[in-house]
Amino acid sequence: MRTAFGQQFDVPDGYLNTAAIGIPSVAVGEAVAYAVRDWRAGTGLPTDFDASVSVARAAFGELVGVGADRVVIGSATSGLVGLVAASLPDGARVLVASGDFTSVSFPFAAQAGRGVSVVEVELEELGERAAEYDLVAVSVVQSADGRIVDLDALRAAQTAGTQVLLDATQSLGWFEADLGWADVVVGSSYKWLFSPRGAAWMAVSPALELVPHLAGWYAGEDPWSSIYGLPLRLAPDARALDISPAWLCHLGAAVALPWLAGLDRAGVHAHCTKLADALRAGLGMEPAGSAIVSVHRPDAVERLAAAGVVASARAGAARLSFHLYNTEDDVARALAALS
């Protein structure tokens, strides 16, 4: 058992795989377990989850820097990005980063039949090229290797008329940055946000015109009175884009996200990047200020696994990631395995 930032975690020694799946706190795990118990006993009611959905929605907004009225709920990053892609005008031009996670790029590429074009450039070129396009879509932190996009350059392109979509799935929860200015910020639950897989959120600018292609009962102004029949009666804010929530996922998120939003974010950021940069230093690499480390060494994944270090194989390298429950002992274990 580890204690980190006031919460307890059952995370095992050497767990450096949050970029793939985060380990929930004991409080989050118990909340979900209690809900499963109620489900098995038939004592849980659908309306019991409404408060959790609202709490998690507001906390995501707080993490991003927007009000709850601007936050859409979904189940995965790609589905929410797909709403944006499907709402683009015919012939729109989209810029993405080469090698970015495909949940960011595929939804736009799928619109090719409408003349939507997608161009890939290196991450380092994205900011200087962004103003040439209608929309730029990119992960704040790259999944494969932890590189961080130049947010200032993207913000400058936005002032020139380019819409900016940020995928914060690999950054929100550890990376301290103002993202509320972006036209769209999307993020999934199950990595750095300590919540069950199956929930995602999207903060949208009020000026952005999105079509509620997935409109269902939960997108209604009053969901429990819009479950039957026409006419269309959608919520007046971002909730009009909601899909029906995966209840247990949002229940866990309602415990995890408010806690994360209340932490000293600079302290969390410093903790995670200090550990990651310590690993880089031990391997003779330059500091990067990212919580994700990509190690290109023969047999790195196998060496780490043999030493009890849980990491991922991504883009031909071993990917290690450090969150607030990790310690210097985890760094030492990884360095011993790779030396």
Wavefront OBJ file of the C-alpha trace (Angstrom):
o trace
v 0.000 0.000 0.000
v 1.300 3.455 -0.919
v 0.109 6.853 0.250
v 0.395 9.737 -2.204
v -1.063 13.230 -1.966
v -3.468 12.144 0.770
v -4.826 8.998 -0.913
v -3.958 5.330 -0.608
v -3.096 3.139 -3.586
v -2.610 -0.619 -3.947
v -0.186 0.024 -6.801
v 2.634 -2.544 -6.880
v 6.322 -1.639 -6.732
v 7.706 -0.978 -10.198
v 4.395 -0.021 -11.782
v 5.394 2.481 -14.469
v 2.525 2.002 -16.881
v 0.011 4.754 -16.114
v 0.200 5.902 -19.735
v -1.538 2.608 -20.565
v -3.809 2.235 -17.538
v -3.839 4.150 -14.278
v -4.280 2.476 -10.903
v -7.255 3.865 -8.961
v -7.006 4.976 -5.373
v -8.497 2.731 -2.734
v -11.385 5.222 -2.431
v -12.188 5.009 -6.148
v -11.964 1.224 -6.216
v -14.194 0.868 -3.170
v -16.802 3.256 -4.561
v -17.073 1.202 -7.738
v -17.082 -2.079 -5.796
v -19.945 -0.878 -3.600
v -21.917 0.083 -6.696
v -21.337 -3.354 -8.196
v -22.572 -4.892 -4.937
v -25.753 -2.814 -5.132
v -26.173 -3.797 -8.787
v -25.887 -7.489 -7.890
v -28.438 -7.063 -5.101
v -30.871 -5.128 -7.273
v -30.830 -2.139 -4.933
v -29.293 0.390 -7.311
v -31.476 2.732 -9.362
v -30.544 4.490 -12.635
v -31.227 7.895 -11.125
v -28.693 7.155 -8.379
v -25.898 7.896 -10.869
v -27.061 11.341 -11.989
v -25.142 13.107 -9.246
v -21.912 11.264 -10.106
v -22.197 12.243 -13.765
v -22.672 15.891 -12.779
v -19.809 15.874 -10.272
v -17.353 14.279 -12.723
v -18.442 16.662 -15.487
v -17.814 19.709 -13.314
v -14.458 18.375 -12.112
v -13.270 17.735 -15.660
v -14.216 21.303 -16.484
v -12.236 22.509 -13.491
v -9.176 20.521 -14.574
v -9.372 22.040 -18.055
v -10.397 25.524 -16.936
v -13.997 25.816 -18.165
v -17.467 25.678 -16.642
v -19.527 22.491 -16.494
v -21.949 23.940 -19.068
v -19.190 23.556 -21.677
v -18.432 19.881 -20.950
v -19.783 16.968 -22.991
v -19.736 13.387 -21.713
v -18.863 10.410 -23.869
v -17.285 6.992 -23.675
v -14.016 7.369 -25.609
v -11.805 10.062 -27.074
v -12.360 8.936 -30.657
v -16.145 9.175 -30.364
v -15.978 12.747 -29.107
v -13.381 13.768 -31.688
v -15.644 12.132 -34.265
v -18.406 14.600 -33.397
v -16.043 17.444 -34.210
v -14.868 15.784 -37.419
v -18.403 15.103 -38.616
v -19.347 18.731 -37.998
v -16.564 20.168 -40.163
v -17.670 21.742 -43.433
v -16.972 19.883 -46.677
v -13.465 20.512 -47.890
v -12.055 21.513 -44.492
v -8.282 21.302 -44.072
v -6.965 19.596 -40.924
v -3.402 19.456 -39.593
v -2.216 16.673 -37.273
v 1.101 15.538 -35.836
v 2.909 12.667 -37.493
v 2.677 9.541 -35.350
v 0.040 10.943 -32.994
v -2.449 8.591 -31.359
v -4.957 7.615 -34.026
v -8.006 8.496 -31.926
v -6.989 12.069 -32.778
v -6.394 11.626 -36.511
v -8.614 8.759 -37.695
v -11.957 10.563 -37.140
v -10.837 13.351 -39.484
v -9.332 10.995 -42.060
v -12.672 9.160 -42.146
v -14.282 12.338 -43.539
v -12.287 12.135 -46.800
v -15.453 11.384 -48.767
v -16.624 14.918 -48.018
v -13.391 16.436 -49.224
v -11.898 16.874 -45.748
v -8.125 16.673 -46.089
v -5.713 15.703 -43.323
v -2.021 16.568 -43.436
v 0.626 15.145 -41.090
v 3.708 17.102 -40.084
v 6.317 16.572 -37.405
v 5.227 17.691 -33.950
v 7.893 20.387 -33.887
v 6.483 21.908 -37.107
v 2.879 21.926 -35.991
v 2.808 25.400 -34.475
v 4.437 27.155 -37.418
v 2.154 25.402 -39.932
v -1.108 25.555 -37.989
v -2.259 28.937 -39.304
v -2.439 27.457 -42.822
v -5.291 25.131 -41.830
v -8.899 25.311 -40.685
v -8.271 23.083 -37.683
v -5.284 21.558 -35.935
v -5.800 18.426 -33.826
v -3.056 17.125 -31.564
v -2.313 15.413 -28.285
v -0.896 17.761 -25.663
v 1.541 15.006 -24.717
v 2.440 12.351 -27.250
v 1.413 8.851 -26.228
v 4.405 7.103 -27.785
v 7.255 9.116 -26.295
v 5.954 11.905 -24.039
v 6.901 14.857 -26.254
v 4.923 18.008 -25.459
v 3.305 20.175 -28.119
v 4.074 23.907 -28.277
v 0.830 25.231 -26.814
v 1.860 28.866 -27.182
v 2.348 28.414 -30.925
v -1.066 26.805 -31.263
v -2.672 29.609 -29.300
v -1.069 32.107 -31.642
v -2.449 30.198 -34.650
v -5.882 30.280 -33.049
v -5.813 34.078 -32.993
v -5.274 33.898 -36.759
v -8.469 31.874 -37.197
v -7.373 28.245 -36.867
v -9.522 26.091 -34.601
v -7.541 24.046 -32.057
v -8.487 20.600 -30.750
v -6.349 19.213 -27.929
v -6.380 15.617 -26.743
v -5.406 15.817 -23.077
v -5.694 12.088 -22.367
v -1.934 11.734 -21.741
v -1.562 15.037 -19.894
v -4.599 15.910 -17.795
v -3.938 14.764 -14.238
v -0.198 15.492 -14.135
v 0.610 18.265 -16.629
v 0.124 21.790 -15.370
v -1.092 23.987 -18.217
v -3.971 26.278 -19.096
v -6.065 24.499 -21.731
v -9.339 26.400 -21.373
v -8.515 28.646 -24.351
v -8.683 25.780 -26.871
v -11.777 25.298 -29.012
v -11.944 21.641 -27.961
v -10.242 19.706 -25.161
v -10.974 15.993 -24.963
v -9.753 13.397 -22.494
v -10.399 9.820 -21.411
v -10.785 8.536 -17.878
v -8.637 5.477 -17.441
v -5.046 6.665 -17.505
v -3.903 9.700 -15.506
v -7.413 10.392 -14.131
v -7.584 7.155 -12.057
v -11.091 6.261 -13.263
v -12.590 3.160 -14.919
v -12.327 2.868 -18.686
v -15.537 3.839 -20.443
v -15.848 7.541 -19.679
v -14.534 10.525 -21.590
v -15.237 14.242 -21.615
v -14.954 17.087 -24.086
v -14.793 20.783 -23.267
v -16.080 22.852 -26.190
v -16.063 26.538 -26.981
v -19.542 28.130 -27.089
v -18.604 29.548 -30.500
v -18.061 26.076 -31.951
v -21.002 24.790 -33.987
v -21.243 21.032 -33.507
v -24.045 18.787 -34.771
v -25.386 16.385 -32.110
v -25.083 13.355 -34.389
v -25.343 10.974 -31.432
v -28.263 12.703 -29.727
v -30.182 10.388 -27.445
v -32.248 10.596 -24.306
v -29.370 11.822 -22.146
v -28.849 14.814 -24.425
v -32.282 16.100 -23.508
v -32.847 19.254 -21.503
v -34.324 17.040 -18.776
v -33.073 13.519 -19.574
v -35.701 11.710 -17.543
v -38.534 13.475 -19.362
v -37.080 13.058 -22.848
v -36.867 9.289 -23.037
v -39.918 8.868 -25.311
v -41.186 10.532 -28.440
v -40.634 13.695 -30.434
v -40.193 16.619 -30.799
v -36.444 17.013 -30.435
v -35.801 18.770 -27.138
v -32.083 18.981 -26.434
v -30.229 20.671 -23.602
v -29.361 24.322 -24.239
v -25.646 23.856 -23.496
v -22.914 21.317 -24.234
v -25.078 18.559 -22.749
v -26.898 18.472 -26.090
v -23.893 16.482 -27.343
v -23.939 13.940 -24.485
v -24.263 10.229 -24.972
v -25.747 7.986 -22.306
v -23.179 7.567 -19.509
v -21.500 4.334 -18.492
v -22.700 4.620 -14.917
v -20.007 2.757 -12.998
v -17.268 4.612 -14.855
v -18.703 8.012 -13.984
v -19.239 6.938 -10.390
v -15.527 6.213 -10.064
v -14.666 9.448 -11.859
v -16.848 11.400 -9.429
v -14.464 10.297 -6.669
v -11.199 10.679 -8.578
v -11.599 13.885 -10.584
v -12.662 16.299 -7.812
v -9.728 15.095 -5.723
v -7.322 15.641 -8.628
v -8.804 19.063 -9.336
v -8.192 20.068 -5.726
v -4.512 19.129 -5.644
v -1.542 21.467 -5.955
v -1.103 20.916 -9.683
v 2.343 22.451 -9.761
v 3.352 20.001 -7.047
v 1.951 17.018 -8.951
v 3.651 18.170 -12.150
v 6.983 18.614 -10.362
v 6.725 15.203 -8.663
v 6.043 13.306 -11.885
v 8.591 15.087 -14.068
v 11.312 14.928 -11.407
v 11.057 11.135 -11.328
v 10.934 10.826 -15.111
v 13.912 13.124 -15.577
v 15.826 11.178 -12.916
v 15.363 8.071 -15.047
v 16.511 9.984 -18.109
v 19.584 11.238 -16.279
v 20.470 7.724 -15.143
v 20.259 6.561 -18.760
v 22.346 9.449 -20.084
v 19.358 11.212 -21.641
v 18.554 14.920 -21.545
v 15.710 16.103 -19.243
v 12.393 16.597 -21.035
v 9.929 17.803 -18.410
v 7.500 15.033 -19.319
v 6.104 12.219 -17.187
v 6.577 9.757 -20.061
v 9.964 8.304 -20.970
v 10.685 6.364 -24.149
v 13.714 4.085 -23.969
v 15.217 2.790 -27.222
v 17.441 -0.048 -26.053
v 17.618 -3.687 -27.183
v 15.568 -5.976 -24.953
v 14.468 -3.035 -22.788
v 10.917 -4.300 -22.434
v 12.097 -7.797 -21.555
v 14.694 -6.506 -19.080
v 12.113 -4.354 -17.318
v 9.595 -7.175 -17.112
v 12.198 -9.549 -15.678
v 12.917 -6.981 -12.946
v 9.252 -6.606 -12.065
v 8.832 -3.247 -13.793
v 5.503 -2.858 -15.568
v 5.943 -0.775 -18.722
v 4.650 -0.802 -22.305
v 6.107 -1.446 -25.722
v 5.255 1.525 -27.953
v 6.657 2.613 -31.323
v 9.629 0.254 -31.075
v 10.650 1.379 -27.596
v 9.929 0.744 -23.936
v 7.561 3.392 -22.577
v 7.664 4.172 -18.855
v 5.361 6.666 -17.167
v 5.427 8.260 -13.722
v 2.381 9.417 -11.774
v 1.884 10.748 -8.271
v 1.975 7.286 -6.658
v 5.447 6.544 -8.027
v 8.634 7.020 -6.011
v 12.416 7.126 -6.379
v 12.446 3.395 -5.646
v 10.611 2.830 -8.934
v 13.273 4.868 -10.738
v 16.021 2.818 -9.099
v 14.343 -0.463 -10.059
v 14.027 0.607 -13.692
v 17.628 1.834 -13.841
v 18.917 -1.416 -12.365
v 16.997 -3.366 -15.005
v 18.331 -1.267 -17.875
v 21.934 -0.828 -16.753
l 1 2 3 4 5 6 7 8 9 10 11 12 13 14 15 16 17 18 19 20 21 22 23 24 25 26 27 28 29 30 31 32 33 34 35 36 37 38 39 40 41 42 43 44 45 46 47 48 49 50 51 52 53 54 55 56 57 58 59 60 61 62 63 64 65 66 67 68 69 70 71 72 73 74 75 76 77 78 79 80 81 82 83 84 85 86 87 88 89 90 91 92 93 94 95 96 97 98 99 100 101 102 103 104 105 106 107 108 109 110 111 112 113 114 115 116 117 118 119 120 121 122 123 124 125 126 127 128 129 130 131 132 133 134 135 136 137 138 139 140 141 142 143 144 145 146 147 148 149 150 151 152 153 154 155 156 157 158 159 160 161 162 163 164 165 166 167 168 169 170 171 172 173 174 175 176 177 178 179 180 181 182 183 184 185 186 187 188 189 190 191 192 193 194 195 196 197 198 199 200 201 202 203 204 205 206 207 208 209 210 211 212 213 214 215 216 217 218 219 220 221 222 223 224 225 226 227 228 229 230 231 232 233 234 235 236 237 238 239 240 241 242 243 244 245 246 247 248 249 250 251 252 253 254 255 256 257 258 259 260 261 262 263 264 265 266 267 268 269 270 271 272 273 274 275 276 277 278 279 280 281 282 283 284 285 286 287 288 289 290 291 292 293 294 295 296 297 298 299 300 301 302 303 304 305 306 307 308 309 310 311 312 313 314 315 316 317 318 319 320 321 322 323 324 325 326 327 328 329 330 331 332 333 334 335 336 337 338 339
